[in-house]
Amino acid sequence: MRPISTEGFDRPRSVSAGAAPMLQWIGISDLVVDPSYQRPIVGRGRKNVDRIAKAFSWSCFAPVVVSPVEGGKFAVIDGQHRTTAAALAGFDSVPCQVVVAAQHEQAAAFKAINGVTTPISRMALHAAALVAGETWAQKVAEVSECADVELLRYPLPVDKQRPGQTMAVGAITQCLKRYGSDTVITALQCVTQTANNKPGMLSAQVIKALCSVLHENQAWRDAGLVLLEGFDRIDLGKMQAVASTRATALGISRAQALAEQLQGELAKRLMRPNAPEAATPAKTRQAVAA
């Protein structure tokens, strides 16, 4: 055994820890979940609950982090899965760490706890960051809204999705940082405002490829209805299938392969005499790969 030691660590200059939490047992019937930042229990989450319930042991049960809300209830910040497992195992109450926090502080705490200790999707992280009022998350939401895109908060099979929905929050975040709002909004509209607006079409592969091509060819990006009409005659679904085969043959990513196809297709449909020179496939490949 060894004692807790702070040797070798740098003491923080200041600490703002907030009010000290209280520890108490709370009835599960008094615990609620805020859907604005908490994930529903689906997929692997359900398997996780079953696993905990079948091997339930208080020695492995960490206190549930909760915060008081109106109606005498407590919002679960961390511990939704193990609380559900406790209920499944037949228990009526669970040990809780009670912290006083506003909704945005609860969401921030959820993001901080789960983002470090438990792998969760970029969708869930974005949803929590949005409730917490983080600037990057608000920007992603604003850009998506401008393009009539609905950001999903948890994984959903393509056959359950609606046109305009996407799970590719990470790709939008990355492209927004790299290419800027104008390019990302136009890229998303090339799907949502054209005949390509179909379930599952707003994949990370498509978004990255569109952003890369439009960034390299800003005259196309700024072509307005001419660009959208061009995409009405382009079948992104078929192009994705071809890109997958080309990517394997060329040893490049599917986004790179799709970008090169889009480059050639748009050059045929949008190039006019004396129009600005389009980026070459080599430039497009380099841009997506970077």
Rosetta blueprint (number, residue, H / E / L):
1 M L
2 R L
3 P L
4 I L
5 S L
6 T L
7 E L
8 G L
9 F L
10 D L
11 R L
12 P L
13 R L
14 S L
15 V L
16 S L
17 A L
18 G L
19 A L
20 A L
21 P L
22 M E
23 L E
24 Q E
25 W E
26 I E
27 G E
28 I H
29 S H
30 D H
31 L E
32 V E
33 V L
34 D L
35 P L
36 S L
37 Y L
38 Q L
39 R L
40 P L
41 I L
42 V L
43 G L
44 R H
45 G H
46 R H
47 K H
48 N H
49 V H
50 D H
51 R H
52 I H
53 A H
54 K H
55 A L
56 F L
57 S L
58 W H
59 S H
60 C H
61 F L
62 A L
63 P L
64 V E
65 V E
66 V E
67 S E
68 P E
69 V E
70 E H
71 G H
72 G H
73 K E
74 F E
75 A E
76 V E
77 I E
78 D E
79 G L
80 Q H
81 H H
82 R H
83 T H
84 T H
85 A H
86 A H
87 A H
88 L H
89 A L
90 G L
91 F L
92 D L
93 S E
94 V E
95 P E
96 C E
97 Q E
98 V E
99 V L
100 V L
101 A L
102 A L
103 Q H
104 H H
105 E H
106 Q H
107 A H
108 A H
109 A H
110 F H
111 K H
112 A H
113 I H
114 N H
115 G H
116 V H
117 T H
118 T L
119 P L
120 I L
121 S L
122 R H
123 M H
124 A H
125 L H
126 H H
127 A H
128 A H
129 A H
130 L H
131 V H
132 A L
133 G L
134 E L
135 T H
136 W H
137 A H
138 Q H
139 K H
140 V H
141 A H
142 E H
143 V H
144 S H
145 E H
146 C H
147 A L
148 D L
149 V L
150 E E
151 L E
152 L L
153 R L
154 Y L
155 P L
156 L L
157 P L
158 V H
159 D H
160 K H
161 Q L
162 R L
163 P L
164 G L
165 Q E
166 T E
167 M L
168 A L
169 V H
170 G H
171 A H
172 I H
173 T H
174 Q H
175 C H
176 L H
177 K H
178 R H
179 Y H
180 G L
181 S H
182 D H
183 T H
184 V H
185 I H
186 T H
187 A H
188 L H
189 Q H
190 C H
191 V H
192 T H
193 Q L
194 T L
195 A L
196 N L
197 N L
198 K L
199 P L
200 G L
201 M L
202 L L
203 S L
204 A H
205 Q H
206 V H
207 I H
208 K H
209 A H
210 L H
211 C H
212 S H
213 V H
214 L H
215 H H
216 E H
217 N L
218 Q H
219 A H
220 W H
221 R H
222 D L
223 A L
224 G L
225 L H
226 V H
227 L H
228 L H
229 E H
230 G H
231 F H
232 D H
233 R L
234 I L
235 D L
236 L H
237 G H
238 K H
239 M H
240 Q H
241 A H
242 V H
243 A H
244 S H
245 T H
246 R H
247 A H
248 T H
249 A H
250 L H
251 G L
252 I L
253 S L
254 R H
255 A H
256 Q H
257 A H
258 L H
259 A H
260 E H
261 Q H
262 L H
263 Q H
264 G H
265 E H
266 L H
267 A H
268 K H
269 R H
270 L H
271 M L
272 R L
273 P L
274 N L
275 A L
276 P L
277 E L
278 A L
279 A L
280 T L
281 P H
282 A H
283 K H
284 T H
285 R H
286 Q H
287 A H
288 V H
289 A H
290 A L
